[in-house]
Amino acid sequence: MRSTVENAELALLLEVSSTPKPGNVDRAREYPDLRFEHFLAGAVGAREGLVALADPDRPLGTAFERAVAGMSQQSGGNTQFGAVLLLAPLVRAVARGDSLPEGAGAVVEATTVDDAVAFYTAFDHVDVAVDDPPADAADLDVRLGSDAEPAIRARDLTLADALALSAERDGIAAEWVGGFERTVAAAAAIESRDGPVTDRAASAYLDLLAAEVDTFVVTQHDRETALAVRDRAQAVTDGEEAVEAFARDLVDRGINPGTTADLIAGGLFVALSRGLEV
């Protein structure tokens, strides 16, 4: 029987191995400077932090920062920042023996100012594409990294508070403060299908992509592009467009629905924790 940490690492590996996932790196497609091997190395590098996340006595934020630091030890840059952030409260909840998603929600509620500081410090390790913060929160721009600590402490901001600031424009932050609804839905979709787990994950990815705009595409490009991607994903699920053509086109245009891929990683972890066989 796999441990919680092994399931978390396996979820990261299964996510990147699933294909086709239009626009994302998978075992069949990659970008010149962001390759399949980088994601494999990122998943392995994150393990020490995942071990810390599974230890209820370790601060959640510090464990997350450790996972990101390890993930960054490959030449591709940011591979799984969002996925690890999504996994953090899920791993902690399962390690404590709590049910999902309620247990993960309790983990979020219990986050501290120190957790927020460590979360910001994680941005020192890797470049992450993010939107500008609200005008009244410029001192909380995550791109400041550890330099934001004075502002975080002055505002008495917990990690849950920090993510709530970006929940309207970031899909992973929205999961944190919204009860992990899409993550659990992804798990259910994977569990309900037949065949290899990587095929099930790729199918669930298309369903998620067709259901809502990918917030990373909005950040990376604009909302119009994200809406077009959503509509084309629906056309694929309706049988009106070939998935392989859709996948090639998004890679060629550098459109990467990374938030949707992160949700699949989270869904895989939930499903594995509930007994999904591999």
KAWO-V534793 format. One record per residue. PHI is phi as a letter, one per 40 degrees, with the letter a starting at -180 (NA if undefined). OMEGA is omega in radians with two decimals (none if undefined). D_LAST is the distance of its C-alpha to the last C-alpha in whole Angstrom. Layout:
# KAWO-V534793
PHI | OMEGA | D_LAST
PHI | OMEGA | D_LAST
This chain:
# KAWO-V534793
NA | -3.12 | 11
c | 3.06 | 11
c | 3.07 | 14
d | 3.13 | 15
c | 3.13 | 16
c | 3.09 | 12
c | 3.12 | 11
c | 3.11 | 13
c | 3.12 | 13
c | 3.11 | 10
d | 3.10 | 11
c | -3.12 | 14
c | 3.11 | 12
c | 3.14 | 10
d | -3.08 | 13
c | 3.13 | 15
c | -3.10 | 13
c | -3.11 | 13
a | -0.03 | 16
c | 3.02 | 19
b | -2.97 | 19
d | 3.10 | 23
g | -3.10 | 25
b | 3.02 | 22
c | 3.02 | 21
a | -3.05 | 18
c | 3.14 | 17
b | -3.05 | 20
b | 3.09 | 23
a | 3.10 | 24
b | -3.12 | 28
d | -3.09 | 30
b | 3.12 | 30
a | -2.94 | 27
b | 3.11 | 24
d | -3.11 | 20
c | 3.12 | 21
c | 3.13 | 23
c | 3.06 | 20
c | 3.13 | 18
c | 3.11 | 21
c | 3.13 | 21
c | 3.11 | 18
c | -3.13 | 19
c | -3.13 | 22
c | -2.96 | 21
d | -3.12 | 20
d | 3.09 | 23
c | 3.08 | 24
c | 3.06 | 20
c | 3.11 | 21
c | 3.10 | 25
c | -3.14 | 23
c | 3.12 | 21
b | -3.09 | 25
d | -3.14 | 27
c | 3.14 | 30
c | 3.09 | 30
d | -3.07 | 31
c | -3.09 | 28
c | 3.13 | 30
c | 3.11 | 31
c | 3.09 | 27
c | 3.13 | 26
d | 3.12 | 29
c | 3.12 | 28
c | 3.13 | 24
c | 3.11 | 26
d | 3.11 | 28
c | 3.11 | 26
d | -3.06 | 24
c | -3.07 | 27
c | 3.01 | 28
a | -2.93 | 27
c | -3.10 | 29
c | -3.11 | 28
g | -3.10 | 29
c | 3.08 | 27
b | -2.98 | 23
b | 3.13 | 22
d | -3.10 | 24
c | 3.14 | 24
c | 3.13 | 20
c | 3.09 | 21
c | 3.10 | 24
c | -3.12 | 22
c | -2.97 | 19
d | -3.12 | 22
c | 3.10 | 23
c | 3.12 | 20
c | -3.13 | 19
c | -3.12 | 22
c | -3.14 | 22
c | 3.14 | 19
c | 3.11 | 20
c | -3.12 | 23
g | -3.13 | 22
c | 3.10 | 23
c | 3.10 | 22
b | 0.10 | 20
c | -3.04 | 22
d | -3.12 | 25
c | 3.10 | 25
c | 3.08 | 24
c | 3.11 | 27
c | 3.08 | 29
c | 3.12 | 28
d | -3.10 | 29
c | -3.06 | 32
c | -3.10 | 33
c | -2.99 | 33
b | 3.03 | 36
c | 3.11 | 38
c | 3.08 | 37
c | 3.12 | 34
c | 3.12 | 35
c | -3.14 | 37
c | 3.08 | 34
c | 3.11 | 32
c | 3.13 | 35
c | 3.12 | 35
d | 3.13 | 32
c | 3.04 | 33
c | -3.01 | 35
c | -2.99 | 32
a | 3.06 | 31
c | 3.14 | 33
b | 3.11 | 31
c | -3.13 | 33
b | 3.05 | 34
c | 3.02 | 37
c | 3.12 | 40
c | 3.04 | 41
d | -3.06 | 43
d | -3.11 | 47
c | -3.14 | 48
b | -3.13 | 45
c | 3.13 | 45
c | 3.12 | 45
b | 3.07 | 42
d | -3.08 | 40
c | 3.13 | 37
c | 3.02 | 38
c | -3.13 | 41
f | -3.10 | 38
c | 3.10 | 39
c | 3.13 | 43
c | -3.05 | 42
d | 3.14 | 42
d | -3.14 | 46
c | 3.13 | 45
c | -3.11 | 42
c | 3.13 | 44
c | -3.14 | 47
c | -3.12 | 45
f | -3.01 | 44
c | 3.03 | 40
c | 3.09 | 37
c | 3.08 | 34
c | 3.10 | 33
c | -3.10 | 37
c | -3.13 | 36
c | 3.09 | 33
c | 3.13 | 35
c | -3.08 | 37
b | -3.04 | 35
c | -3.12 | 33
c | -3.09 | 35
b | -3.14 | 34
b | -3.05 | 31
c | 3.14 | 28
c | 3.04 | 26
c | 3.11 | 29
c | 3.07 | 29
c | -3.13 | 26
d | -3.04 | 27
c | -3.08 | 30
b | 3.04 | 29
g | 3.02 | 27
g | -3.06 | 23
c | -3.10 | 24
c | 3.09 | 22
c | 3.13 | 19
c | 3.09 | 19
c | 3.08 | 19
c | 3.10 | 17
c | -3.13 | 14
c | 3.12 | 16
c | 3.12 | 16
c | -3.12 | 12
c | -3.01 | 11
c | -3.09 | 14
c | 3.10 | 13
b | 3.07 | 12
g | 3.14 | 10
d | -3.10 | 8
c | -3.13 | 7
c | 3.08 | 9
c | 3.12 | 12
c | -3.13 | 12
c | 3.12 | 12
c | 3.11 | 15
c | 3.10 | 16
c | 3.09 | 16
d | 3.14 | 18
c | 3.10 | 21
c | 3.12 | 21
c | -3.11 | 22
c | 3.14 | 24
c | -3.04 | 26
c | -3.07 | 27
a | 3.08 | 28
c | 3.09 | 30
c | -3.04 | 28
c | 3.09 | 30
c | 3.07 | 29
c | 3.09 | 31
c | 3.14 | 34
c | -3.06 | 34
c | -3.08 | 34
b | 3.08 | 36
a | -3.08 | 37
c | 3.13 | 37
d | 3.11 | 38
c | -3.14 | 35
c | 3.11 | 33
c | 3.12 | 34
c | 3.09 | 34
c | 3.11 | 30
d | -3.09 | 30
c | 3.10 | 32
c | 3.07 | 30
c | 3.08 | 27
c | 3.10 | 28
c | 3.09 | 30
c | -3.12 | 27
c | 3.10 | 25
c | 3.14 | 28
g | -3.10 | 28
c | 3.10 | 31
a | 3.14 | 30
c | -3.08 | 28
c | -3.12 | 25
c | 3.10 | 25
c | 3.09 | 29
c | -3.13 | 28
c | 3.13 | 25
c | -3.08 | 28
c | -3.12 | 31
c | 3.10 | 29
c | 3.14 | 28
d | -3.10 | 32
c | 3.11 | 33
g | 3.12 | 31
b | -2.96 | 30
b | 3.11 | 27
c | -3.01 | 25
c | 3.13 | 24
c | 3.13 | 24
c | 3.08 | 22
c | 3.11 | 19
c | 3.12 | 20
c | 3.09 | 19
c | 3.08 | 16
d | 3.10 | 15
c | 3.12 | 16
c | 3.08 | 14
c | 3.13 | 11
c | 3.13 | 12
c | -3.13 | 13
c | 3.10 | 11
c | -3.13 | 8
c | 3.14 | 12
c | 3.01 | 12
h | 3.10 | 9
d | -3.12 | 7
c | 3.05 | 4
b | none | 0
